[in-house]
Amino acid sequence: MLLRLILATTVSFFTTPVLGLFFPLIGLMIAGIIAGYAAGSPLTGFIASALGSLPWHLLAAHLFAAVLLGLLAGVAAGPLAYIAVVTIGVSVSGLGGLIGGLLASRASKSTPQS
């Protein structure tokens, strides 16, 4: 299980910036589904997707919050924007990981073992 978690976290880490940059929310969901499918179970998929995408969301939140602060010139906008970007991004990616893990667990149950 630990090996699958490491593999799925790595998959999430590399697919999140590519898909998330071109297709912001849908891309995060798809990256999460791919990582969740690699994880093989819903809980592992959720954890792996959230962990793998967290560094990218922290970076995006930092840049977004800095731009928002510069545009609005208000101190209160920074922390709120930071929290919103990280929470929404990690939640969407984690939900995708949960869905991918459910798909993988269902696929493994329906496939006959020889």
C-alpha positions as CSV (number, residue, x, y, z in Angstrom):
1,M,0.0,0.0,0.0
2,L,2.9,2.4,0.8
3,L,4.4,1.7,-2.6
4,R,1.1,2.5,-4.4
5,L,0.8,5.7,-2.3
6,I,4.2,6.8,-3.4
7,L,3.5,5.9,-7.0
8,A,0.2,7.7,-7.0
9,T,1.6,10.8,-5.3
10,T,4.3,11.0,-7.9
11,V,1.7,10.7,-10.7
12,S,-0.3,13.4,-9.1
13,F,2.7,15.6,-8.6
14,F,3.6,15.5,-12.3
15,T,0.1,15.5,-13.9
16,T,-1.3,18.3,-11.7
17,P,0.7,21.2,-13.2
18,V,0.2,20.1,-16.8
19,L,-3.5,19.4,-16.7
20,G,-4.3,22.1,-14.1
21,L,-2.6,24.8,-16.2
22,F,-4.4,24.1,-19.4
23,F,-7.8,23.1,-17.9
24,P,-8.0,24.7,-14.4
25,L,-10.7,22.8,-12.5
26,I,-11.4,19.9,-14.9
27,G,-7.7,19.3,-15.3
28,L,-7.2,19.0,-11.6
29,M,-10.1,16.5,-11.4
30,I,-8.6,14.5,-14.3
31,A,-5.2,14.5,-12.7
32,G,-6.8,13.3,-9.4
33,I,-8.6,10.5,-11.2
34,I,-5.4,9.3,-12.9
35,A,-3.6,9.3,-9.6
36,G,-6.5,7.6,-7.8
37,Y,-6.6,4.9,-10.4
38,A,-2.9,4.3,-9.9
39,A,-3.5,4.1,-6.2
40,G,-6.1,1.4,-6.5
41,S,-8.3,2.4,-3.6
42,P,-10.4,5.4,-2.8
43,L,-8.7,6.5,0.4
44,T,-5.2,6.0,-1.0
45,G,-6.3,7.9,-4.1
46,F,-7.6,10.8,-2.1
47,I,-4.5,11.1,0.0
48,A,-2.1,10.7,-2.9
49,S,-3.9,13.3,-5.1
50,A,-4.1,15.8,-2.3
51,L,-0.4,15.3,-1.3
52,G,0.8,15.4,-4.9
53,S,-1.0,18.5,-5.8
54,L,-0.3,20.4,-2.6
55,P,3.1,21.9,-3.6
56,W,1.7,23.2,-6.8
57,H,-1.4,24.8,-5.1
58,L,0.8,26.4,-2.5
59,L,2.9,27.9,-5.3
60,A,-0.2,29.0,-7.3
61,A,-1.7,30.5,-4.1
62,H,1.4,32.4,-3.4
63,L,1.5,33.9,-6.9
64,F,-2.3,34.5,-7.0
65,A,-2.3,36.1,-3.5
66,A,0.6,38.3,-4.4
67,V,-1.1,39.5,-7.6
68,L,-4.4,40.0,-5.8
69,L,-2.6,42.0,-3.1
70,G,-1.0,44.2,-5.7
71,L,-4.2,44.8,-7.6
72,L,-6.4,45.5,-4.6
73,A,-3.7,46.9,-2.3
74,G,-5.5,45.4,0.7
75,V,-3.8,43.3,3.3
76,A,-6.8,41.2,4.1
77,A,-7.1,39.9,0.5
78,G,-3.8,38.0,0.7
79,P,-4.5,35.4,3.3
80,L,-8.0,34.8,2.1
81,A,-6.9,34.3,-1.5
82,Y,-4.1,32.0,-0.3
83,I,-6.5,29.9,1.7
84,A,-9.1,29.8,-1.0
85,V,-6.7,28.7,-3.8
86,V,-5.1,26.0,-1.7
87,T,-8.4,24.6,-0.3
88,I,-10.3,24.5,-3.6
89,G,-7.4,23.1,-5.6
90,V,-6.5,20.3,-3.1
91,S,-10.2,19.5,-2.6
92,V,-10.9,19.1,-6.3
93,S,-7.8,17.1,-6.8
94,G,-8.5,14.9,-3.8
95,L,-12.1,14.3,-5.0
96,G,-10.7,13.2,-8.4
97,G,-8.4,10.8,-6.5
98,L,-11.4,9.4,-4.6
99,I,-13.3,8.9,-7.9
100,G,-10.2,7.3,-9.5
101,G,-9.7,5.0,-6.6
102,L,-13.4,3.9,-6.7
103,L,-13.1,3.2,-10.4
104,A,-9.9,1.1,-9.8
105,S,-11.4,-0.9,-6.9
106,R,-14.5,-1.6,-9.0
107,A,-12.4,-2.6,-12.0
108,S,-10.4,-5.0,-9.9
109,K,-13.5,-6.6,-8.4
110,S,-15.1,-7.2,-11.8
111,T,-12.0,-8.7,-13.4
112,P,-11.9,-12.4,-13.0
113,Q,-8.7,-13.6,-11.3
114,S,-6.9,-16.6,-12.9
